[in-house]
Amino acid sequence: MARVRFCRVDVVTEFGHYTHNDIPIVVLDEFNEIQDRQTPVLLANTIKALSDAGTNVTVIVVGVADNVTQLIENHESIQRCTEQIPMPRMTSDELFEVLDKRLKQLGYTITADAKWKIINLAKGLPAYVHGLGKHACLAALVSGGCLHIEEPHVDRAIDGLIASSDRTFADVYEAATRSAQPDNLLRHVLTACALAKVSGYFRPAAIKEPLSGILGRQVEIANFQNHLKAFIDPKRKAILQRDGEPRAYRFRFRQPAMQPFVLMKGMDIISIDVKRALSSPEQPDLFATTP
């Protein structure tokens, strides 16, 4: 413990050398990916020490969590010296603006169906709008050298985006859906999770309808309860996160960006009706992109 206190004091002393005209900014990105439980506590103690000492430094902690105390191991005392800045998923209008501005700069036009498909597949995440838009532009050029994007170009963009995605996403997906049983439903259930009618946390009942559509038959929670349990297992890369109490569990994708990736990987097994909904303005009402 003496060593820990010394390190914290050392940090405070170092940043104390800066004047009010020199404001150091420290950014800790993807903080939720830290595995050990001690680091968040040490950071919380360090931030509190910097605040108590009146040190002129800004520490920005970036990560996926419901609130700042959850991100930094429920260290409630840190609330007094931190400001929480939520980053919700973007609305459809905001995503439209991102897409329209970029296409206008390139001189491209796009059909309404193609535009809605990009927006709805992105699930509120701008990185997917950029990625799908880029590959759709390339697909339009390759298919005839035109500057007009149609829905088939977006379909080809899905393959291009998946191929160029971070290999980590593919590894997590493969670990989550791998099985020696050829008739397993892991991929089907995971795709249904990506189609759940809520964004963020979802309850098992929310995937009954999309899974029934994928399988072409009515299913009950008991039919996929074990699959949900498997998806929180570290052996399957814990692709889902579970919260709540027994009989009232809720789930969400541990990494928000996995939801669109899983949805696009499952495009070959979803129903025709859902595919049509993806290119329709009514789709957000079916599978919402806002919490």
C-alpha positions as a Markdown table, in Angstrom:
| # | Residue | x | y | z |
|---|---|---|---|---|
| 1 | Met | 0.0 | 0.0 | 0.0 |
| 2 | Ala | 2.9 | 2.4 | 0.7 |
| 3 | Arg | 4.0 | 2.0 | -2.9 |
| 4 | Val | 0.5 | 2.8 | -4.2 |
| 5 | Arg | 0.3 | 5.9 | -2.1 |
| 6 | Phe | 3.8 | 7.0 | -3.3 |
| 7 | Cys | 2.7 | 6.6 | -6.9 |
| 8 | Arg | -0.4 | 8.6 | -6.4 |
| 9 | Val | 1.5 | 11.4 | -4.7 |
| 10 | Asp | 4.1 | 11.3 | -7.5 |
| 11 | Val | 1.4 | 11.9 | -10.1 |
| 12 | Val | -0.1 | 14.8 | -8.1 |
| 13 | Thr | 3.4 | 16.3 | -7.7 |
| 14 | Glu | 4.2 | 15.9 | -11.4 |
| 15 | Phe | 1.0 | 17.6 | -12.6 |
| 16 | Gly | 1.5 | 20.3 | -9.9 |
| 17 | His | 4.4 | 21.7 | -11.9 |
| 18 | Tyr | 2.0 | 23.0 | -14.6 |
| 19 | Thr | 0.8 | 26.6 | -14.4 |
| 20 | His | -2.8 | 27.8 | -15.0 |
| 21 | Asn | -1.7 | 28.7 | -18.6 |
| 22 | Asp | -0.7 | 25.1 | -19.3 |
| 23 | Ile | -3.5 | 22.7 | -18.8 |
| 24 | Pro | -2.5 | 19.1 | -19.4 |
| 25 | Ile | -5.2 | 16.8 | -20.7 |
| 26 | Val | -4.9 | 13.0 | -20.1 |
| 27 | Val | -7.2 | 10.8 | -22.2 |
| 28 | Leu | -7.8 | 7.1 | -21.1 |
| 29 | Asp | -9.7 | 5.5 | -24.0 |
| 30 | Glu | -11.6 | 2.1 | -23.9 |
| 31 | Phe | -11.3 | 2.1 | -20.1 |
| 32 | Asn | -14.0 | -0.5 | -19.8 |
| 33 | Glu | -11.7 | -3.0 | -21.5 |
| 34 | Ile | -9.4 | -3.1 | -18.4 |
| 35 | Gln | -9.7 | -6.6 | -16.9 |
| 36 | Asp | -8.2 | -6.3 | -13.4 |
| 37 | Arg | -10.4 | -4.8 | -10.6 |
| 38 | Gln | -7.6 | -2.9 | -9.0 |
| 39 | Thr | -6.8 | -0.4 | -11.8 |
| 40 | Pro | -10.2 | 1.4 | -11.8 |
| 41 | Val | -9.9 | 1.8 | -8.0 |
| 42 | Leu | -6.4 | 3.2 | -8.3 |
| 43 | Leu | -7.4 | 5.6 | -11.0 |
| 44 | Ala | -10.4 | 6.8 | -8.9 |
| 45 | Asn | -8.1 | 7.4 | -6.0 |
| 46 | Thr | -5.7 | 9.3 | -8.2 |
| 47 | Ile | -8.4 | 11.5 | -9.7 |
| 48 | Lys | -9.7 | 12.3 | -6.2 |
| 49 | Ala | -6.1 | 13.1 | -5.1 |
| 50 | Leu | -5.6 | 15.4 | -8.1 |
| 51 | Ser | -8.9 | 17.2 | -7.3 |
| 52 | Asp | -8.2 | 17.5 | -3.5 |
| 53 | Ala | -4.8 | 19.0 | -4.3 |
| 54 | Gly | -6.4 | 21.5 | -6.8 |
| 55 | Thr | -4.1 | 20.3 | -9.5 |
| 56 | Asn | -4.7 | 22.0 | -12.9 |
| 57 | Val | -5.2 | 18.9 | -15.0 |
| 58 | Thr | -8.1 | 17.4 | -16.9 |
| 59 | Val | -8.5 | 13.6 | -17.0 |
| 60 | Ile | -10.9 | 12.2 | -19.6 |
| 61 | Val | -12.0 | 8.6 | -19.1 |
| 62 | Val | -13.7 | 7.1 | -22.1 |
| 63 | Gly | -15.6 | 3.8 | -21.9 |
| 64 | Val | -18.8 | 1.9 | -22.2 |
| 65 | Ala | -20.9 | 2.0 | -19.0 |
| 66 | Asp | -24.3 | 3.2 | -17.7 |
| 67 | Asn | -22.6 | 5.9 | -15.6 |
| 68 | Val | -19.2 | 7.1 | -14.4 |
| 69 | Thr | -19.3 | 5.3 | -11.0 |
| 70 | Gln | -20.0 | 2.0 | -12.8 |
| 71 | Leu | -17.1 | 2.7 | -15.2 |
| 72 | Ile | -14.7 | 3.4 | -12.3 |
| 73 | Glu | -15.7 | 0.5 | -10.0 |
| 74 | Asn | -18.6 | 2.2 | -8.1 |
| 75 | His | -16.2 | 4.7 | -6.5 |
| 76 | Glu | -19.0 | 7.0 | -5.4 |
| 77 | Ser | -16.7 | 9.6 | -3.9 |
| 78 | Ile | -15.4 | 10.5 | -7.3 |
| 79 | Gln | -18.7 | 12.0 | -8.4 |
| 80 | Arg | -17.8 | 15.2 | -6.6 |
| 81 | Cys | -14.8 | 15.8 | -8.9 |
| 82 | Thr | -16.1 | 14.4 | -12.2 |
| 83 | Glu | -18.6 | 15.4 | -14.8 |
| 84 | Gln | -20.5 | 12.7 | -16.7 |
| 85 | Ile | -20.9 | 13.3 | -20.4 |
| 86 | Pro | -23.3 | 10.7 | -21.9 |
| 87 | Met | -22.8 | 9.8 | -25.6 |
| 88 | Pro | -26.1 | 8.3 | -26.7 |
| 89 | Arg | -26.5 | 6.7 | -30.1 |
| 90 | Met | -27.2 | 9.1 | -32.9 |
| 91 | Thr | -30.7 | 9.7 | -34.1 |
| 92 | Ser | -31.8 | 8.9 | -37.7 |
| 93 | Asp | -31.8 | 12.6 | -38.6 |
| 94 | Glu | -28.2 | 13.0 | -37.3 |
| 95 | Leu | -27.1 | 9.9 | -39.3 |
| 96 | Phe | -28.8 | 11.2 | -42.4 |
| 97 | Glu | -26.9 | 14.5 | -42.0 |
| 98 | Val | -23.6 | 12.6 | -41.8 |
| 99 | Leu | -24.4 | 10.5 | -44.9 |
| 100 | Asp | -25.9 | 13.4 | -47.0 |
| 101 | Lys | -22.9 | 15.7 | -46.3 |
| 102 | Arg | -20.4 | 13.1 | -47.4 |
| 103 | Leu | -22.3 | 12.0 | -50.5 |
| 104 | Lys | -22.8 | 15.6 | -51.6 |
| 105 | Gln | -19.1 | 16.3 | -51.3 |
| 106 | Leu | -18.4 | 13.3 | -53.6 |
| 107 | Gly | -21.1 | 14.2 | -56.0 |
| 108 | Tyr | -23.2 | 11.1 | -55.3 |
| 109 | Thr | -26.9 | 10.6 | -55.1 |
| 110 | Ile | -28.7 | 7.8 | -53.3 |
| 111 | Thr | -32.2 | 6.3 | -53.4 |
| 112 | Ala | -34.4 | 6.4 | -50.3 |
| 113 | Asp | -34.4 | 2.7 | -49.8 |
| 114 | Ala | -30.6 | 2.5 | -49.9 |
| 115 | Lys | -30.3 | 5.4 | -47.5 |
| 116 | Trp | -32.7 | 3.9 | -45.0 |
| 117 | Lys | -30.9 | 0.6 | -45.2 |
| 118 | Ile | -27.6 | 2.2 | -44.3 |
| 119 | Ile | -29.2 | 4.1 | -41.4 |
| 120 | Asn | -31.1 | 1.2 | -40.0 |
| 121 | Leu | -28.1 | -1.2 | -40.2 |
| 122 | Ala | -25.9 | 1.3 | -38.4 |
| 123 | Lys | -28.1 | 1.1 | -35.2 |
| 124 | Gly | -27.2 | 4.7 | -34.3 |
| 125 | Leu | -23.4 | 4.3 | -34.7 |
| 126 | Pro | -21.8 | 6.8 | -37.1 |
| 127 | Ala | -18.8 | 4.6 | -37.9 |
| 128 | Tyr | -21.1 | 2.1 | -39.7 |
| 129 | Val | -22.7 | 4.9 | -41.7 |
| 130 | His | -19.3 | 6.0 | -42.8 |
| 131 | Gly | -18.2 | 2.4 | -43.6 |
| 132 | Leu | -21.4 | 1.4 | -45.4 |
| 133 | Gly | -21.4 | 4.6 | -47.3 |
| 134 | Lys | -17.8 | 4.2 | -48.4 |
| 135 | His | -18.3 | 0.7 | -49.7 |
| 136 | Ala | -21.6 | 1.5 | -51.3 |
| 137 | Cys | -19.9 | 4.3 | -53.3 |
| 138 | Leu | -17.2 | 1.8 | -54.4 |
| 139 | Ala | -19.8 | -0.7 | -55.3 |
| 140 | Ala | -21.6 | 1.8 | -57.5 |
| 141 | Leu | -18.4 | 2.8 | -59.3 |
| 142 | Val | -17.4 | -0.9 | -59.9 |
| 143 | Ser | -20.9 | -1.8 | -61.2 |
| 144 | Gly | -20.9 | 0.8 | -64.0 |
| 145 | Gly | -19.0 | 3.8 | -63.0 |
| 146 | Cys | -22.1 | 5.7 | -61.9 |
| 147 | Leu | -22.4 | 8.1 | -59.0 |
| 148 | His | -25.8 | 6.9 | -57.9 |
| 149 | Ile | -26.3 | 4.4 | -55.0 |
| 150 | Glu | -29.1 | 1.9 | -55.0 |
| 151 | Glu | -30.0 | -0.8 | -52.5 |
| 152 | Pro | -28.1 | -3.6 | -54.3 |
| 153 | His | -24.9 | -1.4 | -53.8 |
| 154 | Val | -25.6 | -1.3 | -50.1 |
| 155 | Asp | -26.0 | -5.1 | -50.1 |
| 156 | Arg | -22.5 | -5.4 | -51.6 |
| 157 | Ala | -21.2 | -2.8 | -49.2 |
| 158 | Ile | -22.2 | -5.1 | -46.3 |
| 159 | Asp | -19.7 | -7.8 | -47.6 |
| 160 | Gly | -17.1 | -5.1 | -48.1 |
| 161 | Leu | -17.5 | -3.7 | -44.6 |
| 162 | Ile | -17.4 | -7.1 | -42.9 |
| 163 | Ala | -14.3 | -8.0 | -44.8 |
| 164 | Ser | -12.5 | -4.8 | -43.8 |
| 165 | Ser | -13.7 | -4.8 | -40.1 |
| 166 | Asp | -11.5 | -5.3 | -37.2 |
| 167 | Arg | -10.4 | -8.9 | -37.0 |
| 168 | Thr | -11.3 | -8.8 | -33.3 |
| 169 | Phe | -15.0 | -8.5 | -34.2 |
| 170 | Ala | -14.8 | -11.6 | -36.4 |
| 171 | Asp | -13.0 | -13.6 | -33.7 |
| 172 | Val | -15.6 | -12.7 | -31.1 |
| 173 | Tyr | -18.4 | -13.6 | -33.5 |
| 174 | Glu | -16.8 | -16.9 | -34.4 |
| 175 | Ala | -16.2 | -17.8 | -30.8 |
| 176 | Ala | -19.8 | -17.0 | -29.9 |
| 177 | Thr | -21.4 | -19.1 | -32.6 |
| 178 | Arg | -18.9 | -22.0 | -32.9 |
| 179 | Ser | -20.4 | -25.4 | -32.3 |
| 180 | Ala | -19.7 | -29.0 | -33.3 |
| 181 | Gln | -23.5 | -29.5 | -33.7 |
| 182 | Pro | -24.5 | -28.7 | -37.3 |
| 183 | Asp | -28.1 | -27.9 | -36.3 |
| 184 | Asn | -27.2 | -25.6 | -33.4 |
| 185 | Leu | -29.1 | -22.3 | -33.2 |
| 186 | Leu | -26.3 | -20.1 | -31.8 |
| 187 | Arg | -26.0 | -17.9 | -34.9 |
| 188 | His | -29.8 | -17.6 | -35.2 |
| 189 | Val | -30.3 | -16.6 | -31.6 |
| 190 | Leu | -27.4 | -14.1 | -31.7 |
| 191 | Thr | -28.9 | -12.5 | -34.9 |
| 192 | Ala | -32.2 | -12.3 | -33.2 |
| 193 | Cys | -30.5 | -10.4 | -30.3 |
| 194 | Ala | -29.2 | -7.9 | -32.9 |
| 195 | Leu | -32.8 | -7.5 | -34.2 |
| 196 | Ala | -34.4 | -7.0 | -30.7 |
| 197 | Lys | -36.9 | -4.2 | -30.6 |
| 198 | Val | -34.9 | -2.2 | -28.2 |
| 199 | Ser | -31.4 | -0.7 | -28.2 |
| 200 | Gly | -29.1 | -1.3 | -25.3 |
| 201 | Tyr | -30.5 | -3.8 | -22.8 |
| 202 | Phe | -33.2 | -6.2 | -23.9 |
| 203 | Arg | -35.1 | -8.9 | -22.1 |
| 204 | Pro | -35.5 | -12.4 | -23.5 |
| 205 | Ala | -39.1 | -11.8 | -24.5 |
| 206 | Ala | -37.8 | -9.1 | -27.0 |
| 207 | Ile | -36.1 | -11.7 | -29.2 |
| 208 | Lys | -39.0 | -14.1 | -29.5 |
| 209 | Glu | -40.5 | -12.4 | -32.5 |
| 210 | Pro | -37.3 | -11.9 | -34.5 |
| 211 | Leu | -36.1 | -15.5 | -33.7 |
| 212 | Ser | -39.5 | -16.9 | -34.7 |
| 213 | Gly | -39.2 | -15.0 | -38.0 |
| 214 | Ile | -35.7 | -16.3 | -38.6 |
| 215 | Leu | -36.7 | -19.9 | -37.9 |
| 216 | Gly | -40.1 | -19.8 | -39.6 |
| 217 | Arg | -41.8 | -21.1 | -36.5 |
| 218 | Gln | -43.0 | -19.9 | -33.2 |
| 219 | Val | -40.5 | -20.1 | -30.3 |
| 220 | Glu | -40.7 | -19.6 | -26.6 |
| 221 | Ile | -38.0 | -18.3 | -24.2 |
| 222 | Ala | -37.3 | -21.8 | -23.0 |
| 223 | Asn | -36.1 | -22.6 | -26.5 |
| 224 | Phe | -33.2 | -20.2 | -26.4 |
| 225 | Gln | -32.6 | -19.5 | -22.7 |
| 226 | Asn | -29.5 | -21.7 | -22.7 |
| 227 | His | -28.2 | -19.9 | -25.7 |
| 228 | Leu | -28.4 | -16.5 | -23.9 |
| 229 | Lys | -26.5 | -18.1 | -21.0 |
| 230 | Ala | -23.8 | -19.3 | -23.4 |
| 231 | Phe | -23.3 | -15.8 | -24.8 |
| 232 | Ile | -22.2 | -14.5 | -21.4 |
| 233 | Asp | -19.6 | -17.2 | -21.0 |
| 234 | Pro | -16.0 | -16.1 | -21.4 |
| 235 | Lys | -15.4 | -19.2 | -23.5 |
| 236 | Arg | -17.7 | -17.5 | -26.1 |
| 237 | Lys | -15.9 | -14.2 | -25.6 |
| 238 | Ala | -18.8 | -13.0 | -23.4 |
| 239 | Ile | -20.4 | -11.3 | -26.4 |
| 240 | Leu | -23.4 | -10.4 | -24.3 |
| 241 | Gln | -23.5 | -8.8 | -20.9 |
| 242 | Arg | -26.2 | -9.8 | -18.4 |
| 243 | Asp | -27.7 | -7.6 | -15.7 |
| 244 | Gly | -30.5 | -8.0 | -13.1 |
| 245 | Glu | -31.8 | -10.8 | -11.0 |
| 246 | Pro | -33.0 | -14.3 | -11.9 |
| 247 | Arg | -36.3 | -14.3 | -13.7 |
| 248 | Ala | -35.7 | -10.6 | -14.5 |
| 249 | Tyr | -32.4 | -10.8 | -16.4 |
| 250 | Arg | -31.7 | -8.3 | -19.2 |
| 251 | Phe | -28.9 | -8.5 | -21.8 |
| 252 | Arg | -27.0 | -6.3 | -24.1 |
| 253 | Phe | -24.0 | -6.5 | -26.4 |
| 254 | Arg | -20.9 | -6.0 | -24.4 |
| 255 | Gln | -19.5 | -3.9 | -27.3 |
| 256 | Pro | -22.2 | -1.7 | -28.9 |
| 257 | Ala | -20.5 | -1.9 | -32.2 |
| 258 | Met | -21.0 | -5.7 | -32.3 |
| 259 | Gln | -24.8 | -5.3 | -32.8 |
| 260 | Pro | -24.6 | -4.0 | -36.3 |
| 261 | Phe | -21.8 | -6.4 | -37.1 |
| 262 | Val | -23.9 | -9.4 | -35.9 |
| 263 | Leu | -26.9 | -8.1 | -37.9 |
| 264 | Met | -24.9 | -7.8 | -41.1 |
| 265 | Lys | -23.3 | -11.3 | -40.6 |
| 266 | Gly | -26.8 | -12.7 | -40.3 |
| 267 | Met | -28.3 | -11.1 | -43.4 |
| 268 | Asp | -28.5 | -14.5 | -45.1 |
| 269 | Ile | -30.8 | -16.0 | -42.5 |
| 270 | Ile | -33.2 | -13.2 | -41.6 |
| 271 | Ser | -36.6 | -13.1 | -43.1 |
| 272 | Ile | -37.6 | -11.3 | -46.3 |
| 273 | Asp | -40.0 | -9.1 | -44.3 |
| 274 | Val | -37.2 | -7.9 | -42.1 |
| 275 | Lys | -34.9 | -7.3 | -45.1 |
| 276 | Arg | -37.7 | -5.1 | -46.5 |
| 277 | Ala | -38.1 | -3.3 | -43.2 |
| 278 | Leu | -34.4 | -2.4 | -43.2 |
| 279 | Ser | -34.9 | -0.3 | -46.2 |
| 280 | Ser | -38.1 | 1.3 | -44.9 |
| 281 | Pro | -38.6 | 4.5 | -42.8 |
| 282 | Glu | -40.9 | 2.4 | -40.6 |
| 283 | Gln | -38.0 | 0.2 | -39.5 |
| 284 | Pro | -37.0 | 2.3 | -36.5 |
| 285 | Asp | -40.4 | 1.5 | -35.0 |
| 286 | Leu | -39.8 | -2.2 | -35.4 |
| 287 | Phe | -36.2 | -2.3 | -34.2 |
| 288 | Ala | -35.5 | 1.0 | -32.4 |
| 289 | Thr | -32.1 | 2.6 | -32.4 |
| 290 | Thr | -32.6 | 4.8 | -29.3 |
| 291 | Pro | -32.6 | 3.6 | -25.7 |
